[in-house]
Amino acid sequence: MGENKWRSEQTWPISDAKITKYYLHSGGMANTFLGNGSISTIFQTKDENPVHYESDPSNPINSISGHSLLGGSADQRINEMRKDVLVYTSSELKEDLEVIGYINAMIYASTSAKDTDFFIKLVDVPTDGIAYNVTQGGRRGRYLKKGRSSPEALIPGNIEKRNIELYATGYVFKKGHKIRVEISSTDFINREINPNQFIDLSNVTKKDYIIAKQTIYHDSEHPSWIELPVIPKEHKRVYIEWPFGNGEDSMNMQIEAKWNEENKQSPIKEFDGKLLKAIDA
């Protein structure tokens, strides 16, 4: 995505991807895209004020596209005007940045609730200012320590480290664009609403909803970040045509021809019926 081209690779994840941390920064007002939230590869060298917001399950953030069957990329700015959405934006990119692979994030957060959710969204902001979602992920508090098999209530006020896995992606952030990260605690209808209580979720009604007071930290002791697998400029790129038109054989032949032409390697042979592997001469 980003270049609207199909790519072929010999390994997954891509072996020479450079895992790059982008740290969250703020002067304490990252609420909405008009706030002072930012991201950069610079580690926190001084303490920065945490950011606060309230999450009300009775007024959830409505999903705008995303990972559902009706998903895709769409303008996120309506949600980014809400005070319960934190927005962190990079400076303009000086060159194209290609990101391919698994996206991971780690945030330090506390809550007033005994259960709550945190969602992270990776966003592309072109020069016209529109905010296009790229990928997203989330983590439910009750499963933070022991997983789904042993839910456990959160301790209100405790600062907890939350590792959040986002869906894998292949995306080119173009020169002049900005990288953006959103943090929120609802994403309805893509995700079910958390009542912000440690109760049986199968019997929840709106009467169970309570407001959770959330805090995100990004100081030198609690550095929150998102990790992007950046593909180096010198990486060999093989572009192919639409891979699904005439079945797998058509795609395999395209890949073989491209690799032979662009990389001057020995013929690429079919491996295990599906995978392709370059065989040294």
Steps between C-alpha positions, in 0.01 A plus 500: 500500500605859460646432157211281380736230375524127567828379645666160517745401774705189571464508881242602758564700702744675266845407627671839465216711642633751752280500811468869587344641816297820478455648847188684612549857624266760643487805719191353663243599235496229232119498493368549141716562194521865606698404813876481553551125467792395281707193410866477408792259519642713784483342845357706785795691648286687750179435685188579301157553646256210469179539301153440644163420347170350604347204321121474516357169370162666447666737250744274314729601218337374181722289275576668169594209275785284633553124521137387464349347185378849414844638570762681303656842532297812577538849644533480880488872580146498635611267779827689544298806607380316808668566834501128577731434205870570549691596186877489448637622166850497350665779305483484120698211356805605300482186288274201440478260794402142420357297787439127448438245773361470850430822691546505877437770756566537870325757714511579868150571624287518811124499546243565768313186394542133587477412132538712187633492144776684318513520122781625278460604138776574248402780262641661186458878462564627145577862417127583478458415870259209457568220750486149347502195728769245416466234772391464861503277808378492857535342843239427767607564857361184662719285273815705551681275749377143450318503166146396418515181704538688829346850492616725780372837619721804458615699801366854452780757483778248433729585209508190280711423195277390213643326195261535209528311171361673192404320181792446263517736204693596191490876455704783351478832683585743222742794518327801653246285686482464878474188714230515765404284798159511667421362847144447624296262715203423274472394135139411434387306290838344424534407867244428767446767763672445834278616791821591688408255773636158593170317456359219286509647150232263371231674706601865464235769454537876467420528871840344568693767308731728699742770391869408520762767561801407287860622515774439242863550608800585284782612724854366534386236751192403299589533131200411285573414137393335177739274312507506118684249275664741255627359170839647402538687170755249371258208543426317171138569406306278263167634374244270340167537324163415657575157653150351508375533143606166351576295807817411682691387190467846346634665814788253524605566142489876556718473809746270326534733203543807717767343718690366200489839331566735793729293719677289238471193720453140401144394415254512788345165559174410664543388861242291683241574233447859611816671613775618267867489581806622314745215449864591469670377186 
